[in-house]
């Protein structure tokens, strides 16, 4: 695929030594002379994108102030740390792909003039994303982030409504992949809890409580990490989770799982603040809560200790939803407990259709070879 755009290059002019050219993604803010006198656009060759469009995008003269930069305003609007990290990384990846295609190295998404993108650019970006060989869901996430930052550019009055609506009218990403991950068997859950019980340090009790919460509530990593002591009611074993978009829901800790949680609360002796606390290698308990990233590391450490195949925190969520549906819970109940906005998302975790298809194949008559 050809380059998608060229970059403005900074031309420092001097009557004595002539013009020295260096790559520069933006004009200095203090430039007093007109841009035309200080900068010249180099490399005027025709740029052809995969869509067959000759398009070029120049970097802006003066960087936009933070309250006018759509990238920065969008980043500040993302209150969920996990969503912020994922979507902003998508924009940075798009910016890196574009500048790498243009042969000018990489620049951060903060410096890309998103508000100057038009339909020709976004169509070429879509083609570039498809070329990376990413899964359809991963590619769609990048285009969703692209549409959103353009939405902020329009809201900031950096794009006209017509330019914005044309730029975001992109063809859907085709295809679908089988969801990654697996279910956690009861024997594996028992093995994980066993290695935690064999750990005499406070870490053992905390990790057992963590595993119990992941399995019996189906909470996302960031949801479990954010749980406060006051969010848990031992009387009815209810737990308040705060999910995506700040949406709260009550889930319930299974009776046996509540025992592991009670043991941890007795050891931590914490009356308020984060429920799952950080513990150092010497077993000292801190007042700081465990992070979502640390949850993944603890699960990785424990499954290796137990000699189990690879497990992720999301596998417990997948198991929770699948087990609920297997035991006869209706889709609406499973959706509410999982905190899904759409029942279609919950249905993707349903293992029953897979078993039905397997049973249908098993009924086929295969000849015996004597």
C-alpha positions in Angstrom: 0.0 0.0 0.0 1.3 3.4 -0.9 1.9 6.2 1.6 -1.2 7.8 3.0 0.1 11.3 3.5 3.2 13.4 3.7 4.5 15.3 6.7 5.3 19.0 6.9 9.0 19.4 7.3 10.5 22.2 9.2 12.7 24.4 7.0 14.9 26.6 9.1 15.8 29.5 6.7 18.8 31.7 7.1 20.3 34.3 4.7 23.8 33.0 5.5 23.7 29.2 5.5 20.7 28.5 3.3 18.0 26.1 4.2 18.5 23.1 6.5 15.7 20.6 6.4 14.7 18.4 9.3 11.7 16.3 9.9 9.3 18.0 12.3 5.7 17.0 13.0 4.6 20.5 13.9 5.5 24.1 13.6 6.9 25.8 16.7 4.2 27.7 18.6 6.2 30.9 18.7 6.6 31.1 14.9 6.1 34.8 14.0 6.4 34.6 10.3 3.6 33.2 8.0 3.7 29.4 7.6 4.3 29.8 3.9 7.6 31.6 4.5 8.9 29.2 7.1 7.8 25.9 5.8 7.6 24.2 2.4 5.9 21.0 1.7 8.4 18.5 0.4 7.9 15.3 -1.5 5.1 16.3 -3.9 4.9 12.9 -5.6 1.4 11.4 -6.1 0.3 9.4 -3.1 -2.0 6.5 -4.0 -3.8 4.7 -1.2 -5.2 1.1 -1.4 -8.6 2.5 -2.2 -7.2 4.0 -5.3 -7.4 7.6 -4.0 -4.6 10.1 -4.3 -4.7 11.6 -0.8 -2.3 13.7 1.2 -2.5 15.0 4.7 -0.3 17.8 6.0 0.7 18.1 9.7 -0.7 21.2 11.4 1.4 24.3 11.8 0.8 25.0 15.5 -0.3 22.2 17.8 -3.8 22.6 19.0 -4.1 23.6 22.7 -5.1 20.7 25.0 -8.7 21.9 25.4 -9.1 22.0 21.6 -7.2 18.8 20.7 -9.8 16.1 20.0 -7.4 13.3 20.9 -6.7 14.8 24.4 -10.3 15.8 25.0 -11.5 12.3 24.1 -8.8 10.8 26.3 -9.9 12.9 29.3 -13.6 11.9 28.6 -12.7 8.2 29.0 -13.2 7.7 32.7 -12.7 4.0 32.8 -8.9 3.3 32.9 -9.2 0.0 31.0 -11.3 1.6 28.2 -9.0 4.6 28.1 -5.9 2.5 27.7 -7.5 0.3 25.0 -9.0 3.0 22.8 -6.2 5.5 23.1 -3.8 2.8 22.2 -5.8 2.2 19.1 -5.5 5.8 18.1 -1.7 5.8 18.8 -1.4 2.6 16.7 -3.3 4.3 13.8 -1.0 7.3 14.0 2.1 5.1 14.0 0.8 3.1 11.0 0.1 6.2 9.0 3.4 7.9 9.7 5.3 4.7 9.1 3.6 4.3 5.8 4.6 7.9 4.9 8.2 7.0 5.7 8.7 9.7 8.3 9.0 7.6 11.4 6.3 7.5 14.1 4.5 10.3 15.9 2.1 10.0 18.9 -1.6 10.2 18.3 -1.6 13.5 20.2 0.1 15.2 17.3 -1.9 13.8 14.4 -4.3 16.3 12.9 -7.4 14.1 13.3 -9.7 17.0 12.5 -8.2 17.2 9.0 -9.1 13.6 8.1 -11.7 13.3 5.4 -13.5 10.4 3.7 -10.5 9.6 1.5 -8.2 9.4 4.5 -10.5 7.3 6.7 -11.2 4.9 3.8 -7.4 4.4 3.3 -7.0 4.0 7.1 -9.6 1.2 7.0 -7.7 -0.5 4.2 -4.5 -0.1 6.2 -6.1 -1.6 9.3 -7.3 -4.6 7.2 -3.8 -5.2 5.9 -2.5 -5.8 9.4 -4.2 -9.2 9.6 -5.8 -8.4 12.9 -9.0 -10.2 14.1 -12.2 -8.6 12.9 -13.1 -7.5 16.5 -9.7 -5.9 17.0 -9.9 -4.1 13.7 -13.4 -2.9 14.5 -12.2 -1.5 17.8 -9.6 0.7 15.9 -12.3 2.1 13.6 -14.6 2.7 16.6 -11.8 4.7 18.2 -11.3 6.6 14.9 -15.0 7.5 14.6 -15.1 8.6 18.2 -12.1 11.0 18.0 -13.6 12.5 14.8 -16.9 12.9 16.7 -14.9 15.0 19.3 -13.3 17.0 16.5 -16.8 17.8 15.2 -18.1 18.7 18.7 -15.1 21.0 19.1 -16.1 22.7 15.9 -12.9 21.7 14.1 -14.8 19.8 11.4 -18.0 20.6 9.6 -21.0 18.3 10.2 -20.8 17.3 6.5 -17.1 16.5 6.6 -17.6 14.5 9.8 -20.5 12.4 8.6 -18.8 11.6 5.3 -15.5 10.6 7.1 -17.2 8.1 9.5 -19.3 6.4 6.8 -16.9 3.4 6.5 -17.8 -0.1 5.3 -18.1 -2.6 8.1 -15.2 -4.9 8.8 -16.1 -8.4 7.5 -15.6 -11.7 9.2 -15.8 -13.1 12.7 -13.5 -15.2 14.8 -14.3 -17.8 17.4 -14.0 -16.2 20.9 -10.7 -16.9 22.5 -10.4 -18.3 26.0 -11.8 -21.4 27.8 -13.9 -22.5 30.7 -12.4 -23.3 34.1 -13.2 -26.8 35.2 -14.2 -27.5 38.9 -11.1 -29.6 39.3 -9.0 -26.7 38.1 -10.7 -24.3 40.5 -10.0 -26.7 43.3 -6.4 -26.9 42.3 -6.0 -23.1 42.3 -7.6 -22.8 45.8 -5.4 -25.6 47.0 -2.2 -23.9 46.1 -3.5 -20.7 47.8 -4.3 -22.6 50.9 -0.8 -24.0 51.0 0.6 -20.5 51.0 0.9 -19.4 54.7 1.4 -15.8 53.8 -1.5 -13.3 53.7 -1.1 -13.5 49.9 -2.5 -17.0 49.9 -5.8 -15.9 51.6 -6.1 -12.8 49.4 -5.5 -14.8 46.2 -8.1 -17.4 47.3 -10.6 -14.6 47.9 -9.7 -13.1 44.5 -10.3 -16.4 42.7 -13.5 -16.9 44.6 -14.8 -13.5 43.6 -13.8 -13.9 39.9 -15.5 -17.3 39.7 -18.7 -16.6 41.7 -19.5 -13.1 40.4 -18.1 -13.1 36.9 -16.7 -9.6 37.5 -14.3 -7.9 35.1 -10.8 -7.3 36.3 -11.2 -3.6 36.8 -14.6 -4.1 38.5 -13.1 -6.6 41.1 -10.0 -4.4 41.6 -12.2 -1.4 42.4 -14.5 -3.1 45.0 -14.5 -1.5 48.4 -15.1 -3.2 51.7 -18.3 -1.2 52.2 -19.5 -2.6 48.8 -19.8 -6.1 50.3 -22.7 -7.1 52.6 -21.8 -10.4 54.3 -25.4 -10.8 55.5 -26.9 -11.5 52.1 -23.6 -12.0 50.4 -24.2 -9.2 47.9 -21.5 -7.2 46.2 -21.8 -3.9 44.4 -19.8 -3.7 41.2 -19.2 -0.6 39.1 -18.9 -1.6 35.4 -18.4 0.2 32.1 -19.7 3.7 31.9 -20.1 3.9 35.7 -23.1 1.5 35.7 -23.5 -0.3 39.0 -25.1 -3.7 39.6 -25.5 -6.0 42.5 -24.0 -9.5 42.2 -24.0 -12.3 44.8 -21.1 -14.3 46.2 -21.7 -18.0 46.2 -21.9 -19.4 49.8 -18.6 -21.4 49.7 -16.8 -18.5 48.0 -18.0 -16.2 50.7 -16.0 -18.3 53.2 -12.8 -17.5 51.4 -13.7 -13.9 51.3 -14.5 -13.9 55.0 -11.1 -15.4 55.8 -9.3 -12.7 53.9 -11.3 -9.9 55.6 -10.4 -11.4 59.0 -6.7 -11.4 58.1 -6.7 -7.9 56.5 -8.8 -6.5 59.3 -9.9 -3.8 56.9 -13.0 -1.9 57.8 -13.1 0.5 54.8 -11.3 1.2 51.6 -10.2 -1.4 48.9 -11.4 -4.9 49.5 -8.4 -6.6 47.9 -5.2 -5.0 49.1 -1.6 -5.0 47.8 0.8 -7.3 49.5 4.6 -7.2 49.0 6.9 -10.3 48.8 7.5 -10.2 52.5 3.8 -10.5 53.3 3.3 -6.9 54.4 -0.2 -5.6 53.7 -0.6 -2.1 52.3 -3.7 0.2 52.3 -3.5 0.4 48.5 -5.9 -1.7 46.5 -4.6 -4.3 44.0 -4.7 -3.2 40.4 -6.4 -4.8 37.4 -3.1 -5.7 35.9 -1.9 -7.3 39.1 -5.0 -9.5 39.1 -3.9 -11.0 35.8 -0.4 -11.6 37.2 -1.7 -13.3 40.3 -3.9 -15.7 38.2 -0.9 -16.4 36.0 1.3 -17.2 39.0 -1.3 -19.4 40.7 -2.1 -21.5 37.6 1.6 -22.1 37.0 1.9 -23.2 40.6 -1.0 -25.6 40.2 0.4 -27.0 37.0 -2.6 -25.9 34.9 -2.8 -24.8 31.3 -3.0 -21.1 30.6 -5.7 -19.2 32.4 -6.8 -15.6 32.3 -9.2 -13.6 34.6 -11.6 -13.4 31.7 -11.8 -17.2 31.7 -13.5 -17.1 35.1 -16.1 -14.6 33.7 -16.7 -16.9 30.7 -17.2 -19.9 33.1 -19.5 -17.9 35.3 -21.9 -17.0 32.5 -21.7 -20.4 30.8 -22.4 -22.2 34.1 -25.4 -19.9 34.8 -26.9 -20.8 31.4 -26.1 -24.5 31.8 -27.9 -24.5 35.1 -31.1 -23.1 33.6 -30.8 -19.4 34.3 -32.5 -17.3 31.6 -30.5 -15.1 29.3 -31.9 -11.9 30.9 -30.7 -12.9 34.4 -27.3 -13.9 33.1 -27.0 -10.6 31.2 -27.9 -8.6 34.3 -25.4 -10.4 36.5 -22.7 -10.1 33.9 -23.3 -6.4 33.3 -23.7 -6.7 29.5 -25.5 -3.9 27.7 -26.8 -6.4 25.0 -28.2 -9.9 25.4 -26.3 -10.8 22.2 -23.0 -10.4 24.0 -24.2 -12.7 26.8 -25.4 -15.3 24.2 -21.8 -15.6 22.9 -20.9 -17.3 26.2 -23.7 -19.9 25.9 -22.1 -23.4 25.6 -25.4 -25.2 25.0 -25.5 -24.7 21.2 -22.0 -26.1 21.0 -23.1 -29.2 22.9 -26.1 -29.6 20.7 -24.0 -29.5 17.6 -21.6 -32.0 19.1 -24.4 -34.4 20.0 -25.8 -34.1 16.5 -22.4 -35.2 15.0 -22.1 -38.0 17.5 -25.4 -39.5 16.2 -23.8 -40.0 12.8 -23.2 -43.6 11.9 -19.6 -44.3 11.2 -18.7 -47.8 9.8 -16.6 -50.0 12.0 -13.3 -51.2 10.4 -12.6 -54.9 11.1 
